[in-house]
Amino acid sequence: MRWSGHAVQCARSRPDQRALHRPQEWVRRSGRSRTVPTLAQGYDSFRVLVLGRARGDAGSVVYRLLADAVMLAHFGFLAFVVLGGFVAWRYRWVLVPHVAAVSWGALTVVVGLQCPLTGWEDGLRRLGDEDGLPRGFIDTYLTGVVYPPEYLPVAQLLAAVLVVVSWVGMAVHRSASHA
């Protein structure tokens, strides 16, 4: 790829033309009536210009794979929030990241914050020519699939009970091992 003037040209995507130095020349020679987007005009336009990719090509597969990886990481994070306290029974150092994860999970439920993993997955799915997440992560993958929507408060309470039981169990286990 070559940086020239205000635009980025990908020589591999346009082998029939030599690298052009100005966006206006690229527009004139390509026969397009619109101006060539620059980085200042928006990431999506710049991405299309740099990658020179059309819908459905190999680049979209990479974005879909990355979105799936983020989805799996998100499921892992949720499992850690609910079950990480039990892991802390064996490995004490896990308690500190578990408290941080539970705190973040409680904030997302109580205050309504959106997890950054949800935004990343949604953005990657859109870059991969998919629709993205219609709702939040939990609403898309868990509510209505694992449990009915009307049982969401019950599922949240069950997760909180598991966290509390794991922490109480860890305290009991730790006090019994010191006695």
N, CA, C and O of each residue as an XYZ file, in Angstrom:
716
protein
N       0.833     -1.172      0.000
C       0.000      0.000      0.000
C       0.877      1.234      0.000
O       1.964      1.244      0.577
N       0.395      2.260     -0.648
C       1.177      3.485     -0.764
C       0.416      4.648     -0.164
O      -0.789      4.784     -0.374
N       1.107      5.478      0.573
C       0.549      6.728      1.069
C       0.944      7.799      0.074
O       2.132      8.053     -0.128
N      -0.028      8.422     -0.543
C       0.294      9.456     -1.516
C      -0.716     10.590     -1.388
O      -1.915     10.395     -1.586
N      -0.231     11.736     -1.065
C      -1.111     12.898     -0.939
C      -2.145     12.679      0.137
O      -1.806     12.353      1.275
N      -3.422     12.858     -0.219
C      -4.496     12.762      0.756
C      -5.191     11.411      0.746
O      -6.010     11.130      1.622
N      -4.889     10.607     -0.190
C      -5.596      9.333     -0.306
C      -4.616      8.171     -0.196
O      -3.413      8.323     -0.409
N      -5.154      7.027      0.137
C      -4.362      5.811      0.206
C      -4.813      4.941     -0.957
O      -6.004      4.681     -1.131
N      -3.859      4.503     -1.737
C      -4.192      3.659     -2.872
C      -3.650      2.269     -2.626
O      -2.523      2.114     -2.156
N      -4.405      1.298     -2.925
C      -3.973     -0.084     -2.782
C      -3.653     -0.598     -4.177
O      -4.552     -0.820     -4.988
N      -2.376     -0.785     -4.450
C      -1.942     -1.157     -5.787
C      -2.505     -2.520     -6.194
O      -2.780     -2.758     -7.370
N      -2.674     -3.413     -5.212
C      -3.185     -4.729     -5.558
C      -4.640     -4.688     -5.990
O      -5.047     -5.501     -6.820
N      -5.435     -3.776     -5.460
C      -6.848     -3.736     -5.822
C      -7.073     -3.035     -7.160
O      -8.138     -3.195     -7.757
N      -6.102     -2.267     -7.646
C      -6.238     -1.560     -8.916
C      -4.959     -1.766     -9.737
O      -4.217     -0.810     -9.963
N      -4.690     -3.000    -10.188
C      -3.444     -3.249    -10.910
C      -3.380     -2.585    -12.276
O      -2.297     -2.435    -12.841
N      -4.544     -2.179    -12.820
C      -4.555     -1.596    -14.156
C      -4.111     -0.131    -14.166
O      -3.859      0.424    -15.235
N      -4.013      0.495    -13.010
C      -3.611      1.902    -12.965
C      -2.419      2.057    -12.040
O      -2.297      1.362    -11.032
N      -1.565      2.962    -12.395
C      -0.438      3.231    -11.502
C      -0.940      4.045    -10.320
O      -2.020      4.633    -10.385
N      -0.167      4.083     -9.244
C      -0.586      4.818     -8.047
C      -0.805      6.281     -8.389
O       0.034      6.906     -9.038
N      -1.895      6.808     -7.966
C      -2.234      8.196     -8.247
C      -1.938      9.046     -7.017
O      -2.017      8.571     -5.883
N      -1.600     10.300     -7.257
C      -1.139     11.132     -6.169
C      -2.209     12.018     -5.556
O      -2.003     12.552     -4.466
N      -3.308     12.188     -6.196
C      -4.351     13.049     -5.665
C      -5.704     12.351     -5.809
O      -5.943     11.662     -6.801
N      -6.592     12.525     -4.824
C      -7.914     11.916     -4.931
C      -8.670     12.357     -6.179
O      -9.416     11.573     -6.765
N      -8.478     13.617     -6.586
C      -9.194     14.104     -7.758
C      -8.782     13.327     -9.011
O      -9.629     13.036     -9.855
N      -7.484     12.982     -9.147
C      -7.039     12.200    -10.295
C      -7.658     10.813    -10.269
O      -8.053     10.282    -11.307
N      -7.741     10.227     -9.079
C      -8.307      8.889     -8.955
C      -9.773      8.899     -9.359
O     -10.244      7.977    -10.024
N     -10.500      9.952     -8.956
C     -11.910     10.069     -9.320
C     -12.050     10.266    -10.819
O     -12.884      9.631    -11.464
N     -11.216     11.161    -11.376
C     -11.307     11.444    -12.807
C     -11.023     10.192    -13.624
O     -11.752      9.901    -14.573
N      -9.985      9.448    -13.280
C      -9.611      8.273    -14.081
C     -10.558      7.100    -13.867
O     -10.758      6.287    -14.769
N     -11.141      7.010    -12.675
C     -12.024      5.871    -12.429
C     -13.436      6.126    -12.950
O     -14.240      5.197    -13.032
N     -13.747      7.372    -13.303
C     -15.055      7.696    -13.835
C     -16.113      7.885    -12.764
O     -17.300      7.981    -13.076
N     -15.701      7.941    -11.507
C     -16.670      8.140    -10.432
C     -17.003      9.626    -10.319
O     -16.156     10.490    -10.549
N     -18.241      9.896     -9.966
C     -18.655     11.290     -9.882
C     -18.502     11.854     -8.472
O     -18.561     13.071     -8.295
N     -18.309     11.008     -7.474
C     -18.171     11.507     -6.110
C     -16.698     11.676     -5.760
O     -15.818     11.172     -6.458
N     -16.446     12.389     -4.673
C     -15.064     12.574     -4.245
C     -14.594     11.350     -3.476
O     -15.401     10.618     -2.904
N     -13.304     11.137     -3.465
C     -12.721     10.014     -2.748
C     -12.664     10.366     -1.268
O     -12.180     11.441     -0.914
N     -13.150      9.482     -0.394
C     -13.147      9.792      1.029
C     -11.736      9.767      1.609
O     -10.879      9.000      1.172
N     -11.525     10.607      2.581
C     -10.261     10.612      3.304
C     -10.536     10.175      4.729
O     -11.691     10.007      5.122
N      -9.471      9.990      5.507
C      -9.625      9.541      6.881
C     -10.485     10.509      7.683
O     -11.245     10.086      8.554
N     -10.375     11.783      7.401
C     -11.142     12.785      8.142
C     -12.640     12.671      7.856
O     -13.451     13.136      8.656
N     -13.022     12.063      6.734
C     -14.426     11.972      6.369
C     -15.117     10.750      6.968
O     -16.324     10.594      6.788
N     -14.414      9.901      7.655
C     -15.067      8.776      8.311
C     -14.311      7.482      8.123
O     -13.715      7.237      7.074
N     -14.343      6.660      9.151
C     -13.592      5.414      9.141
C     -14.114      4.440      8.101
O     -13.322      3.814      7.398
N     -15.438      4.296      7.985
C     -15.978      3.310      7.059
C     -15.574      3.604      5.619
O     -15.193      2.691      4.887
N     -15.653      4.853      5.209
C     -15.252      5.207      3.852
C     -13.762      4.982      3.652
O     -13.330      4.496      2.607
N     -12.988      5.338      4.657
C     -11.544      5.155      4.579
C     -11.192      3.664      4.505
O     -10.297      3.263      3.760
N     -11.916      2.848      5.295
C     -11.670      1.406      5.301
C     -11.927      0.814      3.919
O     -11.137      0.005      3.433
N     -13.027      1.213      3.288
C     -13.345      0.697      1.964
C     -12.274      1.119      0.963
O     -11.887      0.328      0.103
N     -11.789      2.360      1.066
C     -10.759      2.833      0.155
C      -9.448      2.090      0.380
O      -8.800      1.671     -0.579
N      -9.053      1.924      1.640
C      -7.777      1.276      1.940
C      -7.822     -0.195      1.596
O      -6.929     -0.706      0.920
N      -8.875     -0.896      2.065
C      -8.927     -2.332      1.849
C      -9.401     -2.679      0.441
O      -9.125     -3.771     -0.055
N     -10.108     -1.763     -0.201
C     -10.614     -2.008     -1.539
C     -11.469     -3.248     -1.604
O     -11.426     -3.987     -2.587
N     -12.243     -3.482     -0.568
C     -12.974     -4.739     -0.505
C     -14.443     -4.545     -0.844
O     -15.045     -3.520     -0.522
N     -14.989     -5.523     -1.481
C     -16.414     -5.530     -1.780
C     -17.110     -6.427     -0.765
O     -16.463     -7.171     -0.028
N     -18.409     -6.346     -0.738
C     -19.170     -7.193      0.197
C     -18.947     -8.656     -0.145
O     -18.909     -9.043     -1.313
N     -18.799     -9.475      0.926
C     -18.717    -10.903      0.728
C     -17.341    -11.432      0.392
O     -17.226    -12.611      0.059
N     -16.299    -10.638      0.458
C     -14.981    -11.154      0.126
C     -14.303    -11.725      1.367
O     -14.920    -11.813      2.428
N     -13.044    -12.111      1.236
C     -12.310    -12.756      2.318
C     -12.147    -11.852      3.535
O     -12.062    -12.352      4.657
N     -12.102    -10.543      3.345
C     -11.983     -9.625      4.468
C     -13.160     -9.721      5.412
O     -12.993     -9.597      6.625
N     -14.351     -9.942      4.875
C     -15.529    -10.044      5.738
C     -15.485    -11.319      6.576
O     -16.012    -11.348      7.689
N     -14.867    -12.365      6.054
C     -14.730    -13.609      6.820
C     -13.850    -13.378      8.036
O     -14.136    -13.891      9.118
N     -12.792    -12.616      7.868
C     -11.901    -12.312      8.987
C     -12.659    -11.550     10.067
O     -12.510    -11.847     11.252
N     -13.466    -10.574      9.673
C     -14.246     -9.816     10.648
C     -15.244    -10.713     11.369
O     -15.458    -10.559     12.572
N     -15.854    -11.645     10.648
C     -16.797    -12.567     11.284
C     -16.090    -13.470     12.287
O     -16.610    -13.725     13.373
N     -14.904    -13.952     11.923
C     -14.133    -14.786     12.850
C     -13.732    -13.996     14.095
O     -13.783    -14.518     15.209
N     -13.336    -12.749     13.905
C     -12.994    -11.911     15.052
C     -14.228    -11.665     15.923
O     -14.129    -11.669     17.150
N     -15.379    -11.454     15.300
C     -16.623    -11.255     16.061
C     -16.965    -12.510     16.859
O     -17.409    -12.418     18.004
N     -16.759    -13.681     16.258
C     -17.005    -14.930     16.983
C     -16.041    -15.089     18.151
O     -16.427    -15.577     19.213
N     -14.789    -14.678     17.962
C     -13.817    -14.741     19.056
C     -14.221    -13.816     20.201
O     -14.093    -14.181     21.370
N     -14.708    -12.620     19.869
C     -15.176    -11.699     20.906
C     -16.398    -12.282     21.608
O     -16.536    -12.146     22.824
N     -17.287    -12.930     20.854
C     -18.462    -13.557     21.451
C     -18.048    -14.647     22.432
O     -18.610    -14.737     23.524
N     -17.082    -15.470     22.065
C     -16.609    -16.523     22.962
C     -15.942    -15.929     24.201
O     -16.117    -16.441     25.307
N     -15.181    -14.857     24.022
C     -14.563    -14.181     25.170
C     -15.646    -13.617     26.092
O     -15.500    -13.639     27.315
N     -16.718    -13.119     25.507
C     -17.819    -12.570     26.299
C     -18.498    -13.672     27.107
O     -18.798    -13.486     28.286
N     -18.740    -14.822     26.472
C     -19.305    -15.958     27.214
C     -18.358    -16.383     28.332
O     -18.803    -16.683     29.441
N     -17.066    -16.411     28.050
C     -16.087    -16.759     29.078
C     -16.108    -15.774     30.233
O     -16.011    -16.173     31.394
N     -16.234    -14.484     29.921
C     -16.308    -13.468     30.971
C     -17.543    -13.678     31.837
O     -17.464    -13.600     33.063
N     -18.688    -13.946     31.203
C     -19.911    -14.179     31.973
C     -19.787    -15.420     32.855
O     -20.246    -15.421     33.997
N     -19.172    -16.466     32.331
C     -18.951    -17.672     33.134
C     -18.026    -17.364     34.304
O     -18.226    -17.874     35.407
N     -17.023    -16.541     34.071
C     -16.102    -16.162     35.143
C     -16.819    -15.330     36.209
O     -16.565    -15.499     37.402
N     -17.706    -14.440     35.789
C     -18.465    -13.635     36.753
C     -19.278    -14.547     37.666
O     -19.298    -14.349     38.881
N     -19.936    -15.530     37.099
C     -20.818    -16.388     37.876
C     -20.042    -17.447     38.663
O     -20.381    -17.725     39.813
N     -19.016    -18.035     38.069
C     -18.346    -19.187     38.680
C     -16.921    -18.923     39.158
O     -16.301    -19.810     39.745
N     -16.397    -17.743     38.924
C     -15.008    -17.447     39.277
C     -14.713    -17.544     40.763
O     -13.580    -17.836     41.146
N     -15.711    -17.304     41.608
C     -15.519    -17.432     43.054
C     -15.173    -18.852     43.461
O     -14.421    -19.063     44.412
N     -15.719    -19.826     42.747
C     -15.390    -21.221     43.050
C     -13.950    -21.542     42.639
O     -13.279    -22.340     43.293
N     -13.488    -20.931     41.575
C     -12.087    -21.097     41.157
C     -11.163    -20.479     42.208
O     -10.057    -20.971     42.436
N     -11.618    -19.407     42.842
C     -10.827    -18.729     43.872
C     -10.648    -19.591     45.118
O      -9.756    -19.322     45.923
N     -11.467    -20.608     45.293
C     -11.261    -21.520     46.414
C      -9.901    -22.202     46.282
O      -9.198    -22.410     47.271
N      -9.549    -22.543     45.064
C      -8.283    -23.256     44.817
C      -7.134    -22.278     44.585
O      -6.037    -22.468     45.110
N      -7.385    -21.243     43.805
C      -6.351    -20.265     43.456
C      -6.756    -18.913     44.045
O      -7.619    -18.229     43.494
N      -6.152    -18.537     45.134
C      -6.550    -17.324     45.857
C      -6.387    -16.061     45.034
O      -7.162    -15.119     45.203
N      -5.404    -16.014     44.150
C      -5.150    -14.806     43.361
C      -6.320    -14.474     42.430
O      -6.429    -13.342     41.960
N      -7.192    -15.448     42.161
C      -8.331    -15.228     41.261
C      -9.382    -14.329     41.915
O     -10.220    -13.747     41.225
N      -9.338    -14.216     43.245
C     -10.352    -13.431     43.935
C     -10.366    -11.968     43.493
O     -11.440    -11.402     43.289
N      -9.210    -11.353     43.344
C      -9.159     -9.929     42.978
C      -9.766     -9.682     41.593
O     -10.627     -8.812     41.468
N      -9.353    -10.414     40.544
C     -10.028    -10.178     39.258
C     -11.502    -10.569     39.289
O     -12.311     -9.995     38.559
N     -11.860    -11.548     40.134
C     -13.263    -11.929     40.215
C     -14.103    -10.816     40.836
O     -15.210    -10.540     40.375
N     -13.581    -10.183     41.874
C     -14.308     -9.059     42.477
C     -14.480     -7.933     41.455
O     -15.541     -7.314     41.380
N     -13.437     -7.673     40.672
C     -13.535     -6.641     39.631
C     -14.577     -7.028     38.580
O     -15.369     -6.184     38.158
N     -14.585     -8.289     38.156
C     -15.546     -8.744     37.148
C     -16.976     -8.684     37.681
O     -17.891     -8.277     36.966
N     -17.167     -9.091     38.937
C     -18.507     -9.040     39.529
C     -18.962     -7.585     39.671
O     -20.131     -7.270     39.447
N     -18.042     -6.712     40.041
C     -18.387     -5.294     40.150
C     -18.832     -4.737     38.808
O     -19.834     -4.027     38.730
N     -18.098     -5.054     37.758
C     -18.484     -4.596     36.423
C     -19.841     -5.174     36.017
O     -20.690     -4.463     35.481
N     -20.038     -6.482     36.281
C     -21.319     -7.105     35.953
C     -22.474     -6.471     36.689
O     -23.543     -6.263     36.116
N     -22.266     -6.157     37.974
C     -23.325     -5.508     38.754
C     -23.614     -4.109     38.215
O     -24.771     -3.693     38.159
N     -22.573     -3.385     37.819
C     -22.783     -2.051     37.241
C     -23.591     -2.117     35.945
O     -24.469     -1.285     35.716
N     -23.299     -3.086     35.115
C     -24.029     -3.188     33.849
C     -25.499     -3.504     34.086
O     -26.360     -3.046     33.335
N     -25.797     -4.289     35.132
C     -27.190     -4.639     35.414
C     -27.913     -3.496     36.112
O     -29.027     -3.139     35.729
N     -27.284     -2.919     37.137
C     -27.949     -1.907     37.957
C     -28.043     -0.565     37.230
O     -29.110      0.046     37.176
N     -26.910     -0.108     36.668
C     -26.865      1.211     36.036
C     -27.273      1.144     34.566
O     -27.755      2.133     34.014
N     -27.087      0.000     33.935
C     -27.437     -0.138     32.527
C     -26.305      0.190     31.573
O     -26.549      0.548     30.421
N     -25.058      0.073     32.042
C     -23.910      0.314     31.160
C     -23.809     -0.785     30.114
O     -24.195     -1.928     30.358
N     -23.290     -0.428     28.953
C     -23.078     -1.430     27.920
C     -21.639     -1.916     28.006
O     -20.708     -1.117     28.104
N     -21.470     -3.205     27.971
C     -20.138     -3.801     28.012
C     -19.401     -3.475     26.708
O     -20.000     -3.541     25.635
N     -18.119     -3.126     26.784
C     -17.379     -2.834     25.554
C     -17.281     -4.033     24.618
O     -17.176     -3.866     23.403
N     -17.315     -5.233     25.172
C     -17.273     -6.414     24.304
C     -18.491     -6.472     23.395
O     -18.394     -6.930     22.257
N     -19.628     -6.015     23.884
C     -20.840     -5.986     23.056
C     -20.652     -5.042     21.872
O     -21.001     -5.376     20.740
N     -20.103     -3.872     22.139
C     -19.849     -2.919     21.054
C     -18.836     -3.441     20.052
O     -18.993     -3.261     18.844
N     -17.796     -4.088     20.560
C     -16.785     -4.634     19.646
C     -17.374     -5.730     18.764
O     -17.135     -5.758     17.556
N     -18.146     -6.635     19.373
C     -18.736     -7.703     18.572
C     -19.696     -7.138     17.533
O     -19.687     -7.560     16.376
N     -20.520     -6.185     17.945
C     -21.467     -5.572     17.024
C     -20.734     -4.911     15.856
O     -21.112     -5.095     14.699
N     -19.692     -4.147     16.159
C     -18.931     -3.486     15.104
C     -18.256     -4.462     14.167
O     -18.253     -4.254     12.954
N     -17.681     -5.530     14.711
C     -17.027     -6.535     13.863
C     -18.042     -7.273     12.999
O     -17.764     -7.582     11.841
N     -19.198     -7.554     13.549
C     -20.230     -8.217     12.740
C     -20.664     -7.315     11.580
O     -20.865     -7.793     10.463
N     -20.804     -6.032     11.839
C     -21.184     -5.101     10.764
C     -20.081     -4.995      9.712
O     -20.369     -4.931      8.517
N     -18.810     -4.975     10.153
C     -17.711     -4.955      9.190
C     -17.655     -6.251      8.387
O     -17.171     -6.264      7.255
N     -18.153     -7.344      8.977
C     -18.192     -8.628      8.294
C     -19.453     -8.837      7.488
O     -19.809     -9.973      7.176
N     -20.138     -7.750      7.143
C     -21.340     -7.788      6.304
C     -22.498     -8.542      6.949
O     -23.316     -9.144      6.254
N     -22.564     -8.509      8.279
C     -23.697     -9.080      9.002
C     -24.508     -7.939      9.603
O     -24.106     -6.777      9.546
N     -25.648     -8.286     10.177
C     -26.541     -7.271     10.722
C     -26.064     -6.690     12.043
O     -26.507     -5.605     12.422
N     -25.193     -7.361     12.744
C     -24.790     -6.893     14.062
C     -25.746     -7.427     15.117
O     -26.643     -8.214     14.815
N     -25.548     -6.999     16.343
C     -26.414     -7.453     17.426
C     -27.667     -6.584     17.473
O     -27.566     -5.364     17.600
N     -28.839     -7.192     17.374
C     -30.061     -6.398     17.415
C     -30.319     -5.810     18.797
O     -30.919     -4.743     18.926
N     -29.860     -6.517     19.833
C     -30.010     -6.067     21.218
C     -28.659     -6.283     21.897
O     -27.660     -6.519     21.217
N     -28.616     -6.210     23.175
C     -27.381     -6.461     23.905
C     -26.968     -7.917     23.817
O     -27.705     -8.754     23.298
N     -25.788     -8.209     24.328
C     -25.238     -9.565     24.258
C     -26.143    -10.569     24.962
O     -26.511    -11.589     24.380
N     -26.503    -10.286     26.204
C     -27.321    -11.226     26.977
C     -28.699    -11.379     26.343
O     -29.227    -12.489     26.267
N     -29.284    -10.272     25.889
C     -30.602    -10.345     25.258
C     -30.565    -11.123     23.950
O     -31.557    -11.745     23.569
N     -29.437    -11.093     23.265
C     -29.335    -11.792     21.983
C     -29.064    -13.281     22.161
O     -29.703    -14.107     21.510
N     -28.123    -13.634     23.038
C     -27.656    -15.021     23.116
C     -28.239    -15.822     24.273
O     -28.259    -17.051     24.205
N     -28.712    -15.176     25.324
C     -29.191    -15.928     26.487
C     -30.697    -15.801     26.701
O     -31.397    -16.809     26.804
N     -31.194    -14.579     26.769
C     -32.619    -14.371     27.024
C     -33.433    -14.864     25.831
O     -33.216    -14.447     24.694
N     -34.355    -15.744     26.114
C     -35.166    -16.335     25.051
C     -34.553    -17.582     24.452
O     -35.218    -18.305     23.710
N     -33.280    -17.846     24.767
C     -32.617    -19.054     24.270
C     -32.381    -20.018     25.428
O     -32.802    -21.174     25.370
N     -31.709    -19.548     26.480
C     -31.417    -20.379     27.648
C     -32.585    -20.330     28.636
O     -32.910    -21.338     29.263
N     -33.202    -19.183     28.772
C     -34.341    -19.004     29.671
C     -35.323    -18.049     29.006
O     -34.930    -17.219     28.186
N     -36.606    -18.167     29.360
C     -37.600    -17.262     28.770
C     -37.381    -15.819     29.224
O     -36.864    -15.596     30.318
N     -37.760    -14.847     28.413
C     -37.535    -13.436     28.761
C     -38.131    -13.020     30.102
O     -37.571    -12.167     30.790
N     -39.255    -13.611     30.476
C     -39.872    -13.213     31.743
C     -39.089    -13.709     32.962
O     -39.354    -13.272     34.082
N     -38.134    -14.610     32.758
C     -37.311    -15.114     33.864
C     -35.950    -14.428     33.959
O     -35.064    -14.920     34.657
N     -35.772    -13.322     33.283
C     -34.502    -12.592     33.368
C     -34.159    -12.199     34.802
O     -33.022    -12.420     35.218
N     -35.085    -11.627     35.583
C     -34.733    -11.296     36.976
C     -34.354    -12.532     37.795
O     -33.487    -12.457     38.665
N     -34.997    -13.664     37.519
C     -34.674    -14.903     38.235
C     -33.260    -15.359     37.865
O     -32.503    -15.794     38.733
N     -32.906    -15.261     36.594
C     -31.561    -15.648     36.156
C     -30.503    -14.741     36.776
O     -29.443    -15.208     37.191
N     -30.797    -13.434     36.839
C     -29.858    -12.506     37.475
C     -29.714    -12.801     38.960
O     -28.608    -12.750     39.497
N     -30.821    -13.109     39.630
C     -30.772    -13.450     41.051
C     -30.003    -14.744     41.272
O     -29.230    -14.847     42.224
N     -30.203    -15.722     40.416
C     -29.466    -16.987     40.518
C     -27.957    -16.756     40.362
O     -27.158    -17.332     41.101
N     -27.578    -15.920     39.409
C     -26.157    -15.597     39.225
C     -25.602    -14.917     40.473
O     -24.497    -15.241     40.909
N     -26.351    -13.978     41.055
C     -25.901    -13.293     42.270
C     -25.788    -14.267     43.435
O     -24.843    -14.182     44.220
N     -26.734    -15.187     43.558
C     -26.679    -16.188     44.634
C     -25.451    -17.071     44.467
O     -24.779    -17.377     45.452
N     -25.143    -17.487     43.239
C     -23.943    -18.300     43.010
C     -22.675    -17.545     43.398
O     -21.759    -18.135     43.972
N     -22.607    -16.259     43.094
C     -21.443    -15.453     43.470
C     -21.324    -15.388     44.985
O     -20.241    -15.597     45.531
N     -22.425    -15.102     45.668
C     -22.399    -14.995     47.138
C     -22.042    -16.341     47.760
O     -21.239    -16.396     48.692
N     -22.622    -17.418     47.262
C     -22.305    -18.754     47.786
C     -20.827    -19.068     47.586
O     -20.191    -19.648     48.466
N     -20.280    -18.692     46.444
C     -18.858    -18.978     46.202
C     -17.968    -18.180     47.151
O     -16.960    -18.695     47.635
N     -18.332    -16.931     47.420
C     -17.523    -16.117     48.333
C     -17.661    -16.602     49.775
O     -16.667    -16.667     50.499
N     -18.872    -16.943     50.199
C     -19.059    -17.469     51.555
C     -18.337    -18.809     51.684
O     -17.660    -19.060     52.681
N     -18.479    -19.649     50.693
C     -17.780    -20.938     50.716
C     -16.276    -20.772     50.765
O     -15.591    -21.547     51.433
N     -15.753    -19.786     50.078
C     -14.315    -19.535     50.113
C     -13.886    -19.085     51.505
O     -12.843    -19.509     52.002
N     -14.688    -18.225     52.136
C     -14.363    -17.770     53.491
C     -14.391    -18.940     54.468
O     -13.507    -19.056     55.316
N     -15.393    -19.805     54.360
C     -15.479    -20.976     55.232
C     -14.319    -21.915     54.965
O     -13.706    -22.420     55.905
N     -14.014    -22.152     53.732
C     -12.902    -23.040     53.347
C     -11.578    -22.487     53.866
O     -10.744    -23.239     54.369
N     -11.387    -21.184     53.746
C     -10.146    -20.552     54.187
C     -10.012    -20.595     55.717
O      -8.926    -20.852     56.238
N     -11.132    -20.340     56.445
C     -11.075    -20.378     57.900
C     -10.876    -21.798     58.415
O     -10.227    -21.997     59.442
N     -11.429    -22.793     57.710
C     -11.246    -24.178     58.115
C      -9.810    -24.637     57.874
O      -9.277    -25.445     58.635
N      -9.195    -24.128     56.829
C      -7.801    -24.533     56.536
C      -6.807    -23.863     57.472
O      -5.707    -24.379     57.670
N      -7.180    -22.701     58.064
C      -6.295    -22.020     59.006
C      -6.450    -22.533     60.430
O      -5.595    -22.277     61.279
N      -7.544    -23.260     60.699
C      -7.805    -23.723     62.068
C      -7.054    -24.986     62.405
O      -7.173    -25.496     63.519
